[in-house]
Amino acid sequence: MHNAMIGFTVHTANAQSTQRVGRALAEQLSPGDCVALHGDLGAGKTCFVRGMAMGLGCEANLVSSPTFTLMHRYAGNICDLVHVDAYRLRHADELRDAGIDTSDTTAICAVEWPMRVPGVVPIKHLQVHIEAIGENDRMIVIANDGSTLTTRVAAALAPKPCPSCEVPCEIFGAHWPFCSSRCRDIDLGRWLDGRYQISRPLEERDLDEG
C-alpha cells in the first residue's frame, strides 16, 4: 500500500458481513467519490459493491459483475452507483473510448481492477483491498490519503451494543446485530412471547439491517 495511505483492517466471516462493510462505507461517501477495489478473482469485490448499493438505496439484488459490459449504473435513493470492471482492458484509453467517466460528480464510482487502467481513478479516492483468507473469510483493508473519511468509516464500523445483552459486538460479525447465537435465540423468544411491539410499519431498509 502507498506510504501516504492511512487505513484500517477488518475481517469478515461471510458474504453478508462483507456486504455490511460495503454498506457502512457507502453511507459515509458523497457524490463524486471513487472507490478503487483490489483483489483476486473471487475475492468478493462485487459482493462488496452489492453492500455499497444497499447503503445508497439501490436495488442491490441487481448488482452483478460488469466484466463484459465494462460498466453498470444503478439508480439509488441517496445517490447513483457506477460500477466499473476493467479486468478485460489493456489500457486506460479503452475505458475513456467507451465514454465511462470515473469522476462523475453525480454518482459514487466503484472500480474493480483499477491497476489495469492507470490514471483513470481520480487522484483523491478510497482504496479497498479484499483478500480471501479462507473459504468464506475475508480480510478487508480500507485506506485513503489521510482525510477524515477513513475515520468516519471506522466509526461507522465500531462495535454496537448487542440488543440482548448490550455487550459490544462488531457489525461484520457472524451473528450481527447480536454477539452470539444464544443472544439471537433469546431475542427471538421475546418476539414469540409478545414482549416486543412494532411501533411503526416496517420498511425495506429495516429488513436489510436485520
N, C-alpha and C positions, 0 to 999 in steps of 0.2 A: 504494500500500500504506500502511496506517496507520503513523504515525510510531513507535508503540510496538512494532511488529513487527520482529523480528530474524530474518534468514534467510539463505539462500544459493541459488545458481542452478546448475542442471546442464543440459547439452544432451544429448539422446538422438538416435540416428540412425535408429531403427526402433521398431516396436511392442514387440518383445521387450525392448529396452533400457528403454523406458518402464515396462514391467511389472516389470523388475528394481528400478527406483527405488521403485515402489509396494510391492514385496515388502520391500525394505530398510526402508522407512518403517514398515510394519505390524509388523515384528519388534521395533520399539522402542516400540510403543504398549501400552496397558493397557486392560482393560475399563472402559468409561465415557468413553474418549477419543473426540473427534469431529473429523473432518476435513472442512473446507469446500472443495469443489472448484470452481474458477473456470476458465472457458474457453469459447470459442465452440463452436457445434455442430461436431462432427467434430474437435475439438482433441485428443481422446484421454482424456477423463475416465473413461469406462467401461473403457478399456484399462488405465488406472492402477489402477482399483478391482480389475480382474482380477488385477493383480500383488499388491495388498493381500490378496486372497483366498488366493493362493499362500502368502504369509507367515503366514497364520493357519491353514493346514491345511484350507481349504475346497475344494470341488470347483470349481476356477477355470473349467473349461470350461462351467459352468452360469451364469456371470455374464453378464448382459445388462442393457441399459438399462431401468430400471423406469418409463419415461416415462408409460406408460398405466396402470400399476398403482400408481404412486407409490412403492412400496417392495418390495424383495426382502430376505429374510433367509436367510443361508447359514450352515449349521452348520459349525463348524471344530473341529479337534483342539485348538487353543490357545484360541480364543475365537470366538464367532459374529460375523459381519459383517452389519450392517444397511446397506443401500444405498438411499438416498432420491434421487429425482429430482423437483425442484419446478418444472420447466420449464413445465408446463401450469397451474400455480396462479397465482391473482391476489392472494391474501393468506394470511398465516400460519394463520388460523383453519381454512382448508380442510385443512391438514395435521393440525392438532390434532383436528378433527372426524373425521378418518379414523382416529384412535387411534394415530397414529405419534408415538413418543417418541424424540427425538434425544438425550436424556440418559440412555438406557438404560444402567445400570451393569453389566449382564451381557454387553454386546456393545460392539464398536467400530463407530461410525457414520460413514459417508461420505455427505455431502450434496452433490449436484450442484445448481447454480443457487441457492445459499443466499440471494442478494440478492433473490430473489422472495418469500422468507418471512422478512423481518427479525424478529429476536427469537427465532427457533426454535433457531438454533445456540447452544449454551452459550457463556457469556462466555469461558471458557477453552477454546480449540480451536486446531487447527492449520489454517493456510491453505495450499492448494496451487493455484498459478496455472499453467495449461498453455497455451502459445501455439504455434501451428503456424508455423514459420519456413521451411518447405519442404514438399515432398510427404510426406516421412516424418520429417523433423527436427522436434524439439520443444524448446522452452525451458521448463523447469520451475522455478518458484520455490517453495521451501518455507519457511514462516515461521510464527513464533508470538510470544507476548508476552515472550520473553526467558527462558523456563525452560530447563532443560538438555536438553529434547527435541531441539531443532534441533542441538545439539552432538552428541548421540548419533547422530542420523541422519547428520550429516555424517561422523562417524567410521565409520559402517557403510558409507557410500558412498566412503570413501577408497580410493585405488588399492591393489590387491593384487598380489603378485608373479606374473608370468606363469609357468605350470607348466614352460614350455620353457626360457626364458632368464632368468627371475627379474626381468626389468625390470618396474617397477610399471606396472600398467595399470588403467584405470577400469572399474568393474563395469558401467557403462552404455555401454561402447564396443561397436563393431560386431562385434568378434571375441572378446568375453569368453567364457571366462576367459583367453584368450590376447591378446597385444598386437598380433598381426598374423596374416594368413592363413598366412604362412610358418611361424610357430611352431605354428599349429594342425596344419599338414601334418606337421611334424616329430614332434609328439606322436602323430598317427595312425600314423606309420611305426613308432614304438616299440611301439604296441599290436600292429601287424601282425607285427612281428619277435618278439613274445613276450617283450619285456623288461619288460612290466607284468603283474602278477598281482593278481587281486581277492582281498582278504583277508577279505571278508565278503559275504554276499548283498546284491545291490543293492536299495535301497528306492526308493519313488516319489519321495521328496524328492531323492535323488541325481540322478534323471533330470531333475527340474525345474532343478537347479543346473547341469546340463551345458550 
